[in-house]
Amino acid sequence: MTKVPTSHPRYKSLLLRERLTDGLRAGIAGEAGLLAHGRGEAFDYLLGERTHDFAMESIRMASALLVTANHPVISVNGSTASVAGPEIVELLRALDRLVAEVNIFYYSPERSRRIKQHLKDLGATRLILESNSSDSVQLPDIEHARKHMHPNGLAQADVALVGLEDGDRCERLVASGRRVIAIDLNPLSRTAKTSHVTIVDEVSRALIELTACVRQDLAAAPAALAERIDRYDNADILNRAVAAIRNAF
């Protein structure tokens, strides 16, 4: 990793770039992930590279769903593991029931294994599942490798947390009856519009806030969490995110 001086005005953004390029060199991230990251970074720049109030509202909703879920699952691809690996591990530590499942578009057994090992090297102590297992369950109407679900992971999930997600898989996860939480910097994307909860924020930053919220909500009254879930409006969140981007000009 190139040494990025902490005094640089865009230190955090440059650090994430380094994480991603390191992931590419390690065989974790795919080349196309660099292009997607650049697109997301452009939206983050317009948002001031900070977590807005509408993102925090979505994070609080996501926390309530995860804490009250019977079988919550976080789906991890190569870009997410590269950019937000430490933050994923912290969220797993915070919520014992949360299952991590590796699910990647450009699939190979070796790349999937490397993503798992990367999370373990960062401190993940629990079993990390792989979608493309020998007994995988298939999500209908998807023809690429992301259709696979581990029978003890996404196949059983009632709540799925996805970051840097493919729009078609998000649509199918929602259609299958699962509650989907997406982290997506583009409020106009198919993923953002389809998900039940859209966190319009950079993924590592959002996961830090989500982990803190989950730790608080583990002690919250179930009625308070249910009320938070009932009053949430994702369409309003997306409208506020679009307005914030427009106001940047």
VOBAPA-113664 format. One record per residue: x, y, z of N, C-alpha, C, O, CB in turn. Coordinates in steps of 0.1 Angstrom, whole numbers, padded with zeros to 4 digits, always signed. Glycine has a CB too. Layout:
<sites>
XYZXYZXYZXYZXYZ;...
</sites>
This chain:
<sites>
+0008-0012+0000+0000+0000+0000+0009+0012+0000+0018+0013+0008-0009+0000+0012;+0005+0022-0009+0012+0035-0009+0009+0043+0004-0002+0043+0008+0009+0043-0021;+0019+0049+0010+0018+0056+0022+0010+0069+0018+0016+0078+0011+0031+0059+0028;-0002+0071+0024-0010+0083+0021-0009+0092+0034-0012+0087+0045-0025+0080+0018;-0004+0104+0032-0002+0113+0044-0016+0116+0050-0025+0120+0043+0006+0125+0041;-0017+0115+0063-0030+0119+0070-0034+0133+0068-0045+0137+0070-0029+0115+0084;-0024+0141+0065-0027+0156+0063-0034+0159+0049-0039+0170+0047-0014+0164+0064;-0034+0149+0040-0040+0151+0027-0055+0154+0029-0062+0147+0037-0038+0139+0018;-0060+0164+0022-0074+0168+0024-0084+0157+0020-0096+0157+0025-0077+0180+0016;-0080+0147+0012-0089+0136+0008-0083+0123+0013-0083+0113+0006-0092+0136-0007;-0077+0123+0025-0070+0112+0030-0079+0099+0030-0075+0088+0025-0065+0115+0044;-0091+0100+0035-0099+0088+0037-0103+0082+0023-0103+0070+0021-0112+0092+0044;-0106+0091+0013-0109+0087+0000-0098+0079-0007-0099+0069-0013-0114+0098-0009;-0086+0085-0005-0074+0079-0011-0071+0066-0004-0066+0056-0010-0062+0089-0010;-0073+0065+0009-0071+0053+0016-0080+0041+0011-0075+0030+0009-0073+0055+0031;-0092+0045+0008-0101+0035+0002-0097+0030-0012-0098+0018-0015-0116+0040+0001;-0092+0040-0020-0086+0036-0033-0075+0026-0031-0074+0016-0038-0081+0048-0040;-0066+0028-0021-0055+0019-0018-0060+0006-0014-0054-0005-0018-0046+0025-0008;-0070+0005-0006-0076-0007-0001-0081-0015-0013-0078-0028-0014-0087-0005+0009;-0087-0009-0023-0093-0015-0034-0082-0020-0044-0083-0032-0048-0102-0006-0042;-0072-0012-0046-0061-0017-0055-0053-0028-0049-0048-0037-0056-0052-0005-0059;-0052-0027-0036-0045-0038-0029-0053-0051-0030-0048-0062-0032-0043-0035-0014;-0067-0050-0030-0075-0061-0031-0074-0067-0045-0075-0079-0047-0090-0057-0029;-0073-0058-0055-0071-0063-0069-0058-0071-0070-0058-0082-0076-0071-0051-0079;-0047-0065-0065-0034-0072-0066-0034-0086-0058-0027-0095-0062-0023-0063-0060;-0042-0086-0048-0043-0099-0040-0053-0109-0046-0054-0120-0040-0047-0095-0026;-0059-0106-0057-0069-0115-0063-0082-0115-0056-0089-0125-0057-0063-0128-0063;-0086-0105-0048-0098-0104-0041-0109-0096-0049-0120-0101-0052-0096-0098-0027;-0105-0084-0053-0114-0076-0061-0112-0079-0076-0101-0083-0080-0112-0061-0058;-0122-0076-0084-0121-0077-0098-0118-0064-0105-0120-0053-0099-0134-0083-0104;-0113-0064-0117-0109-0052-0124-0121-0043-0125-0120-0030-0124-0103-0055-0137;-0133-0048-0128-0145-0040-0130-0149-0033-0118-0155-0022-0118-0156-0049-0135;-0144-0038-0106-0147-0031-0093-0141-0018-0092-0146-0009-0085-0143-0040-0082;-0129-0016-0099-0123-0003-0099-0131+0008-0106-0132+0019-0101-0109-0004-0105;-0138+0003-0117-0146+0013-0124-0159+0016-0116-0163+0028-0115-0151+0006-0138;-0165+0006-0109-0176+0009-0101-0173+0018-0089-0181+0026-0085-0182-0005-0096;-0161+0016-0084-0157+0024-0072-0155+0039-0077-0159+0048-0069-0144+0019-0066;-0150+0041-0088-0148+0054-0093-0162+0061-0095-0163+0073-0092-0141+0055-0106;-0172+0054-0100-0185+0060-0101-0191+0063-0088-0197+0074-0086-0194+0050-0109;-0189+0054-0078-0194+0057-0065-0187+0069-0058-0193+0077-0051-0193+0045-0056;-0174+0070-0060-0166+0080-0055-0171+0094-0060-0171+0104-0053-0151+0078-0058;-0175+0095-0073-0181+0107-0078-0193+0112-0071-0195+0123-0068-0184+0105-0093;-0202+0102-0068-0214+0106-0060-0210+0110-0046-0216+0120-0040-0224+0094-0059;-0200+0103-0040-0196+0107-0026-0190+0121-0026-0192+0128-0016-0186+0096-0021;-0183+0124-0036-0177+0138-0037-0188+0148-0037-0187+0158-0030-0168+0139-0050;-0199+0145-0045-0210+0155-0045-0217+0155-0032-0223+0166-0028-0220+0150-0056;-0217+0145-0024-0223+0144-0011-0214+0150+0000-0218+0150+0012-0227+0130-0007;-0202+0155-0004-0193+0160+0006-0185+0150+0014-0179+0154+0024-0201+0169+0015;-0185+0138+0009-0178+0127+0016-0181+0127+0031-0172+0126+0039-0163+0129+0013;-0194+0127+0034-0198+0126+0048-0211+0119+0048-0218+0118+0038-0199+0141+0054;-0215+0115+0060-0227+0107+0063-0238+0118+0066-0238+0124+0076-0226+0097+0074;-0248+0118+0057-0259+0128+0059-0270+0123+0068-0270+0111+0072-0265+0131+0045;-0279+0132+0072-0290+0128+0081-0299+0117+0075-0304+0108+0082-0298+0140+0085;-0301+0117+0062-0310+0107+0055-0303+0094+0056-0309+0083+0057-0313+0111+0041;-0289+0093+0055-0282+0081+0056-0283+0075+0070-0284+0063+0072-0267+0083+0051;-0282+0084+0080-0283+0080+0094-0297+0074+0097-0298+0064+0104-0280+0091+0103;-0307+0080+0090-0320+0075+0092-0321+0060+0087-0328+0052+0093-0331+0084+0086;-0315+0058+0075-0315+0045+0069-0307+0035+0077-0311+0024+0079-0310+0046+0055;-0296+0040+0083-0287+0031+0091-0295+0027+0104-0294+0015+0108-0275+0039+0095;-0302+0036+0110-0310+0032+0121-0321+0022+0118-0324+0013+0126-0317+0045+0128;-0327+0024+0106-0337+0014+0102-0330+0000+0099-0335-0010+0103-0344+0019+0089;-0319+0001+0092-0311-0012+0089-0308-0019+0102-0309-0031+0103-0299-0009+0081;-0304-0011+0112-0300-0017+0125-0312-0024+0131-0311-0035+0136-0295-0007+0135;-0324-0018+0131-0336-0023+0137-0339-0036+0130-0343-0046+0136-0347-0013+0136;-0338-0037+0116-0341-0049+0109-0332-0060+0112-0336-0072+0114-0341-0046+0094;-0319-0057+0113-0309-0067+0116-0310-0073+0130-0309-0085+0132-0295-0061+0114;-0313-0064+0139-0314-0069+0153-0326-0077+0156-0326-0086+0164-0314-0057+0163;-0337-0074+0148-0349-0082+0150-0351-0093+0141-0361-0101+0142-0361-0072+0149;-0342-0095+0131-0343-0106+0122-0340-0120+0128-0333-0121+0138-0332-0104+0110;-0346-0130+0122-0343-0143+0127-0330-0149+0121-0323-0156+0127-0355-0153+0123;-0328-0145+0108-0316-0151+0101-0310-0140+0092-0312-0140+0080-0319-0164+0093;-0303-0130+0098-0298-0119+0090-0285-0124+0083-0277-0131+0089-0295-0106+0098;-0283-0119+0071-0271-0123+0063-0265-0111+0056-0272-0103+0051-0274-0134+0052;-0252-0110+0057-0245-0099+0049-0238-0106+0038-0230-0115+0039-0234-0092+0058;-0241-0101+0026-0235-0107+0013-0223-0099+0010-0223-0087+0009-0245-0106+0001;-0211-0106+0008-0198-0099+0006-0193-0103-0007-0191-0115-0011-0189-0104+0017;-0190-0092-0015-0183-0095-0028-0168-0090-0027-0164-0085-0016-0190-0088-0040;-0160-0091-0037-0146-0088-0037-0144-0073-0034-0135-0070-0026-0140-0091-0049;-0151-0064-0040-0149-0050-0038-0153-0046-0024-0145-0038-0017-0158-0042-0048;-0164-0051-0019-0168-0048-0005-0158-0053+0005-0154-0046+0015-0182-0054-0002;-0153-0065+0003-0143-0071+0012-0130-0063+0012-0123-0061+0022-0140-0085+0008;-0126-0058+0000-0114-0050-0001-0115-0036+0005-0107-0032+0013-0110-0048-0016;-0126-0029+0002-0128-0015+0007-0132-0015+0022-0129-0005+0029-0139-0008-0002;-0140-0025+0026-0146-0024+0039-0144-0036+0048-0152-0040+0056-0161-0021+0038;-0133-0044+0045-0131-0056+0052-0131-0054+0068-0138-0062+0074-0118-0062+0048;-0123-0045+0073-0123-0044+0088-0137-0040+0093-0140-0044+0104-0113-0033+0091;-0144-0032+0086-0157-0028+0091-0167-0039+0090-0176-0040+0099-0162-0016+0082;-0166-0048+0080-0175-0060+0080-0172-0069+0092-0181-0074+0098-0172-0068+0067;-0159-0071+0095-0156-0079+0107-0161-0073+0120-0166-0081+0128-0140-0081+0107;-0161-0060+0121-0166-0054+0133-0181-0056+0135-0186-0058+0146-0162-0039+0134;-0188-0055+0123-0202-0057+0124-0206-0072+0128-0215-0074+0135-0209-0054+0110;-0198-0081+0122-0200-0095+0126-0197-0097+0141-0204-0105+0147-0190-0104+0118;-0188-0090+0146-0185-0091+0161-0196-0085+0169-0199-0090+0180-0172-0084+0164;-0203-0075+0164-0213-0068+0171-0226-0076+0172-0233-0076+0182-0216-0055+0165;-0229-0084+0161-0242-0091+0160-0239-0106+0158-0236-0110+0147-0251-0085+0149;-0240-0114+0168-0237-0128+0168-0245-0136+0157-0240-0145+0151-0239-0134+0181;-0258-0132+0155-0266-0139+0146-0263-0136+0131-0267-0144+0122-0281-0136+0149;-0256-0126+0129-0253-0122+0115-0244-0132+0108-0233-0135+0113-0247-0108+0114;-0248-0137+0096-0240-0146+0088-0234-0139+0077-0240-0131+0070-0249-0158+0084;-0221-0142+0074-0214-0136+0062-0214-0147+0051-0210-0158+0054-0200-0132+0066;-0217-0143+0039-0217-0152+0028-0210-0145+0016-0214-0134+0012-0231-0156+0024;-0200-0151+0011-0192-0146-0001-0200-0149-0013-0204-0161-0016-0178-0152-0002;-0203-0139-0021-0211-0140-0033-0205-0131-0044-0206-0118-0042-0227-0137-0031;-0200-0136-0055-0192-0128-0064-0197-0130-0079-0201-0141-0082-0177-0130-0063;-0196-0120-0087-0200-0120-0101-0190-0128-0109-0193-0137-0116-0203-0106-0106;-0178-0123-0108-0167-0130-0116-0161-0141-0107-0151-0140-0100-0155-0120-0120;-0168-0153-0107-0166-0163-0097-0154-0172-0101-0153-0176-0113-0178-0171-0095;-0146-0175-0092-0137-0187-0093-0135-0192-0078-0136-0184-0069-0123-0183-0099;-0133-0205-0077-0131-0211-0063-0120-0204-0056-0121-0202-0044-0129-0226-0064;-0109-0201-0063-0097-0195-0057-0100-0181-0052-0096-0177-0041-0086-0195-0067;-0108-0173-0060-0111-0159-0056-0120-0159-0044-0119-0151-0034-0117-0152-0067;-0130-0168-0044-0139-0169-0032-0131-0173-0020-0134-0168-0009-0150-0180-0035;-0122-0183-0021-0114-0187-0010-0105-0175-0005-0104-0173+0008-0105-0199-0013;-0100-0167-0014-0092-0156-0010-0100-0145-0002-0094-0139+0007-0085-0150-0022;-0112-0143-0006-0121-0133+0001-0123-0138+0015-0122-0131+0025-0134-0131-0006;-0126-0151+0017-0128-0157+0030-0116-0155+0039-0117-0151+0050-0132-0172+0029;-0104-0159+0033-0092-0158+0040-0089-0143+0044-0083-0141+0055-0080-0164+0032;-0092-0134+0035-0090-0120+0038-0097-0115+0051-0092-0109+0059-0094-0111+0026;-0110-0119+0051-0118-0116+0063-0113-0123+0076-0113-0117+0087-0133-0120+0061;-0108-0135+0074-0103-0142+0086-0090-0135+0091-0087-0134+0103-0100-0157+0083;-0082-0131+0081-0069-0124+0084-0072-0111+0092-0064-0106+0100-0061-0121+0072;-0084-0105+0089-0088-0092+0096-0094-0095+0109-0097-0085+0116-0097-0085+0087;-0096-0107+0113-0101-0110+0126-0114-0117+0127-0119-0120+0138-0102-0098+0134;-0120-0121+0115-0133-0128+0116-0131-0142+0121-0122-0150+0117-0139-0129+0101;-0138-0146+0131-0136-0158+0138-0147-0169+0135-0145-0181+0138-0135-0156+0153;-0158-0164+0130-0169-0174+0127-0168-0179+0113-0160-0174+0105-0183-0167+0129;-0176-0189+0110-0176-0195+0097-0181-0185+0087-0192-0179+0089-0185-0208+0097;-0174-0184+0076-0179-0176+0065-0183-0185+0053-0175-0194+0049-0167-0166+0060;-0195-0184+0049-0201-0193+0039-0197-0188+0025-0194-0176+0022-0216-0194+0040;-0198-0197+0015-0196-0194+0001-0209-0198-0007-0214-0209-0005-0184-0202-0005;-0213-0188-0015-0226-0191-0022-0225-0203-0032-0234-0211-0033-0229-0179-0031;-0213-0204-0038-0212-0215-0048-0207-0228-0042-0197-0234-0046-0202-0211-0059;-0215-0232-0032-0212-0245-0025-0218-0256-0034-0226-0254-0043-0218-0246-0011;-0214-0269-0031-0219-0280-0039-0234-0282-0038-0241-0288-0047-0212-0293-0035;-0240-0277-0027-0254-0279-0024-0262-0265-0025-0271-0263-0018-0257-0286-0011;-0257-0256-0033-0262-0242-0033-0277-0242-0038-0281-0251-0045-0254-0233-0042;-0284-0232-0033-0298-0230-0038-0297-0218-0048-0290-0209-0046-0307-0227-0025;-0305-0219-0058-0305-0209-0069-0316-0199-0067-0328-0202-0066-0305-0215-0082;-0312-0186-0068-0322-0175-0069-0328-0175-0083-0320-0174-0092-0315-0161-0065;-0341-0175-0084-0347-0176-0098-0344-0164-0107-0342-0153-0102-0362-0178-0096;-0344-0166-0120-0344-0156-0130-0331-0148-0130-0330-0137-0134-0355-0147-0128;-0320-0155-0126-0306-0149-0128-0298-0159-0134-0297-0171-0131-0300-0144-0114;-0290-0155-0145-0282-0164-0152-0267-0164-0149-0260-0173-0153-0284-0161-0167;-0263-0154-0141-0249-0154-0138-0246-0160-0124-0255-0165-0118-0243-0139-0138;-0233-0160-0120-0229-0167-0108-0235-0162-0095-0235-0170-0085-0214-0167-0107;-0240-0150-0095-0246-0145-0083-0259-0151-0079-0265-0147-0069-0247-0130-0083;-0264-0160-0088-0277-0166-0085-0276-0176-0073-0286-0180-0067-0282-0173-0097;-0264-0181-0070-0262-0191-0060-0263-0186-0046-0259-0174-0043-0248-0198-0062;-0269-0193-0037-0271-0190-0023-0267-0202-0015-0271-0213-0018-0286-0185-0020;-0260-0200-0004-0257-0211+0005-0269-0215+0012-0277-0207+0017-0245-0207+0015;-0272-0228+0014-0284-0233+0020-0285-0228+0035-0297-0227+0040-0285-0248+0020;-0274-0225+0041-0275-0220+0055-0273-0205+0056-0272-0200+0067-0264-0228+0063;-0272-0199+0044-0269-0184+0044-0281-0177+0038-0292-0176+0044-0257-0181+0037;-0278-0171+0026-0289-0163+0020-0302-0171+0017-0312-0165+0016-0283-0158+0007;-0300-0184+0014-0312-0192+0012-0322-0192+0023-0334-0193+0021-0308-0206+0009;-0317-0190+0036-0326-0189+0047-0328-0175+0052-0336-0173+0061-0320-0197+0059;-0322-0165+0046-0322-0152+0052-0336-0145+0051-0343-0147+0041-0313-0143+0044;-0340-0139+0062-0352-0130+0062-0348-0116+0059-0356-0108+0054-0360-0132+0075;-0336-0112+0063-0330-0099+0061-0316-0101+0054-0308-0108+0060-0329-0090+0074;-0314-0094+0043-0301-0095+0036-0295-0081+0035-0302-0071+0031-0303-0101+0022;-0283-0079+0040-0275-0067+0038-0266-0068+0027-0257-0077+0027-0268-0063+0052;-0267-0060+0017-0258-0060+0005-0251-0047+0003-0257-0036+0005-0267-0064-0007;-0239-0048-0001-0231-0036-0005-0226-0037-0019-0221-0047-0023-0220-0033+0005;-0226-0026-0026-0221-0026-0040-0227-0037-0048-0221-0045-0054-0205-0027-0040;-0241-0036-0048-0249-0048-0053-0253-0047-0067-0254-0035-0073-0261-0049-0044;-0254-0058-0074-0260-0059-0088-0275-0057-0087-0282-0063-0079-0257-0072-0094;-0280-0048-0095-0294-0044-0095-0303-0056-0097-0314-0057-0091-0297-0034-0105;-0300-0065-0107-0308-0076-0110-0310-0086-0098-0320-0091-0095-0303-0084-0122;-0298-0088-0091-0299-0097-0079-0307-0091-0068-0315-0097-0061-0285-0101-0074;-0306-0078-0067-0313-0071-0056-0328-0072-0059-0336-0075-0050-0309-0056-0056;-0332-0071-0071-0346-0072-0075-0351-0086-0072-0363-0087-0067-0348-0069-0090;-0343-0096-0075-0348-0110-0072-0348-0113-0057-0357-0121-0053-0339-0120-0080;-0339-0108-0050-0339-0110-0035-0352-0104-0029-0358-0110-0020-0327-0103-0029;-0355-0092-0034-0368-0085-0029-0380-0093-0033-0389-0096-0025-0369-0071-0034;-0380-0098-0046-0391-0106-0051-0393-0119-0044-0404-0124-0043-0390-0108-0066;-0382-0124-0038-0383-0137-0031-0388-0135-0017-0390-0145-0010-0369-0143-0030;-0391-0123-0013-0397-0121+0000-0388-0117+0011-0392-0115+0023-0404-0133+0005;-0375-0115+0008-0365-0111+0018-0365-0096+0020-0368-0089+0010-0351-0116+0014;-0363-0091+0032-0361-0077+0034-0346-0073+0030-0337-0080+0035-0364-0072+0048;-0344-0064+0021-0331-0061+0016-0327-0047+0020-0334-0037+0018-0331-0062+0001;-0315-0047+0026-0308-0034+0030-0296-0032+0020-0288-0041+0020-0304-0034+0045;-0296-0021+0013-0285-0019+0003-0277-0007+0008-0283+0003+0013-0291-0017-0011;-0264-0007+0006-0255+0004+0007-0251+0008-0007-0244+0001-0013-0243+0001+0017;-0256+0020-0011-0254+0024-0025-0253+0039-0025-0262+0046-0021-0265+0019-0034;-0242+0045-0031-0240+0059-0032-0248+0066-0043-0250+0078-0043-0225+0062-0034;-0254+0058-0052-0262+0063-0062-0277+0061-0059-0282+0050-0060-0258+0056-0076;-0284+0072-0055-0298+0070-0052-0307+0068-0064-0319+0065-0062-0303+0083-0044;-0301+0068-0076-0309+0066-0088-0307+0052-0094-0314+0049-0104-0306+0076-0099;-0299+0044-0087-0296+0031-0092-0308+0021-0090-0317+0024-0082-0284+0025-0086;-0309+0011-0098-0319+0001-0097-0319-0006-0083-0329-0008-0077-0318-0010-0107;-0307-0008-0078-0305-0013-0064-0312-0004-0054-0319-0008-0045-0291-0016-0061;-0308+0009-0055-0313+0018-0045-0329+0019-0046-0335+0020-0035-0307+0032-0048;-0334+0019-0058-0349+0021-0059-0356+0008-0055-0368+0009-0051-0352+0024-0073;-0350-0004-0056-0356-0016-0054-0356-0020-0039-0366-0026-0034-0350-0027-0062;-0345-0017-0032-0343-0022-0018-0354-0016-0009-0359-0006-0011-0329-0018-0013;-0356-0024+0002-0365-0019+0012-0359-0007+0020-0365+0002+0024-0369-0030+0022;-0345-0008+0022-0338+0002+0029-0325+0005+0021-0318-0004+0018-0334-0002+0044;-0323+0018+0017-0311+0022+0010-0303+0032+0018-0308+0042+0022-0315+0028-0004;-0291+0028+0021-0282+0037+0028-0273+0044+0018-0264+0037+0012-0273+0029+0039;-0276+0056+0015-0269+0064+0005-0256+0069+0012-0256+0081+0017-0277+0075-0002;-0246+0061+0012-0233+0065+0019-0222+0056+0014-0225+0045+0008-0235+0064+0034;-0210+0060+0016-0198+0052+0013-0199+0039+0023-0202+0041+0034-0185+0060+0015;-0195+0028+0017-0198+0015+0024-0190+0014+0037-0196+0009+0047-0195+0004+0015;-0178+0017+0038-0170+0016+0050-0175+0026+0061-0176+0022+0073-0155+0018+0048;-0178+0038+0057-0183+0048+0066-0197+0043+0071-0200+0045+0083-0185+0062+0059;-0205+0038+0063-0219+0034+0067-0218+0022+0077-0225+0022+0086-0227+0030+0055;-0209+0013+0074-0208+0001+0083-0203+0005+0097-0207-0001+0107-0198-0009+0077;-0194+0015+0098-0190+0020+0111-0202+0025+0119-0203+0021+0131-0179+0031+0110;-0210+0033+0113-0222+0038+0119-0232+0027+0122-0238+0027+0133-0228+0049+0111;-0234+0018+0113-0243+0007+0115-0239-0002+0127-0247-0006+0135-0244-0001+0102;-0226-0005+0128-0221-0013+0139-0224-0006+0152-0228-0013+0162-0207-0016+0138;-0222+0007+0153-0224+0014+0166-0239+0014+0169-0243+0012+0181-0219+0029+0164;-0247+0015+0159-0262+0015+0161-0267+0001+0165-0275+0000+0174-0269+0020+0148;-0261-0009+0159-0265-0023+0163-0262-0025+0177-0270-0031+0185-0258-0033+0154;-0250-0021+0182-0246-0024+0196-0256-0017+0205-0259-0022+0216-0232-0018+0198;-0261-0005+0202-0271+0002+0210-0284-0005+0210-0291-0007+0220-0272+0016+0206;-0288-0009+0198-0302-0015+0196-0303-0029+0202-0314-0034+0204-0305-0016+0181;-0292-0036+0205-0293-0049+0211-0300-0048+0225-0305-0058+0230-0279-0055+0212;-0299-0036+0231-0305-0034+0244-0318-0026+0243-0324-0023+0253-0295-0026+0253;-0323-0023+0231-0335-0015+0229-0347-0023+0231-0347-0035+0229-0335-0008+0215;-0358-0017+0234-0371-0023+0236-0376-0028+0222-0376-0020+0213-0381-0014+0243;-0381-0040+0221-0386-0045+0208-0397-0035+0202-0398-0033+0190-0392-0058+0209;-0405-0029+0211-0416-0021+0206-0410-0008+0200-0416-0003+0190-0425-0017+0218;-0399-0003+0205-0393+0009+0199-0387+0006+0186-0388+0014+0177-0382+0014+0209;-0381-0006+0184-0376-0010+0171-0387-0012+0161-0385-0008+0149-0367-0023+0173;-0398-0018+0165-0409-0020+0156-0415-0007+0152-0419-0006+0140-0420-0029+0163;-0416+0003+0160-0421+0016+0157-0412+0022+0147-0416+0029+0137-0422+0025+0169;-0399+0021+0148-0389+0027+0139-0391+0021+0125-0390+0028+0115-0375+0025+0144;-0393+0008+0125-0395+0001+0112-0407+0005+0105-0408+0007+0093-0395-0015+0114;-0418+0007+0113-0431+0011+0107-0431+0025+0101-0438+0027+0091-0442+0010+0118;-0424+0034+0107-0425+0048+0102-0414+0051+0091-0414+0062+0086-0423+0057+0113;-0406+0041+0087-0395+0044+0077-0401+0045+0063-0410+0038+0060-0385+0033+0078;-0396+0054+0056-0400+0057+0042-0388+0058+0033-0382+0068+0032-0409+0070+0041;-0385+0047+0025-0373+0047+0017-0374+0057+0005-0364+0062+0001-0371+0033+0012;-0386+0059+0000-0388+0068-0011-0384+0082-0007-0378+0090-0014-0402+0068-0016;-0388+0086+0005-0384+0099+0011-0369+0100+0012-0363+0110+0010-0391+0101+0024;-0363+0089+0017-0348+0089+0018-0341+0092+0005-0332+0100+0004-0343+0075+0024;-0346+0085-0006-0340+0087-0019-0342+0101-0024-0333+0107-0030-0345+0076-0029;-0354+0106-0022-0356+0120-0026-0347+0130-0019-0342+0139-0026-0371+0124-0024;-0345+0128-0006-0336+0137+0001-0321+0135-0004-0314+0145-0004-0337+0134+0016;-0318+0123-0007-0304+0121-0012-0302+0128-0026-0292+0134-0028-0301+0106-0013;-0312+0127-0035-0311+0133-0048-0310+0148-0046-0303+0155-0053-0323+0129-0057;-0318+0154-0037-0318+0168-0034-0304+0173-0029-0299+0183-0033-0329+0172-0024;-0298+0165-0021-0285+0168-0016-0274+0168-0027-0265+0177-0027-0281+0158-0005;-0276+0159-0036-0266+0159-0048-0269+0171-0057-0259+0177-0061-0268+0146-0056;-0281+0174-0059-0284+0186-0067-0279+0199-0061-0275+0208-0068-0300+0187-0069;-0280+0200-0048-0276+0212-0041-0261+0214-0041-0256+0224-0037-0281+0211-0026;-0254+0203-0045-0239+0204-0046-0235+0213-0057-0223+0217-0058-0233+0190-0047;-0244+0215-0067-0240+0223-0079-0242+0238-0077-0240+0246-0086-0248+0218-0091;
</sites>
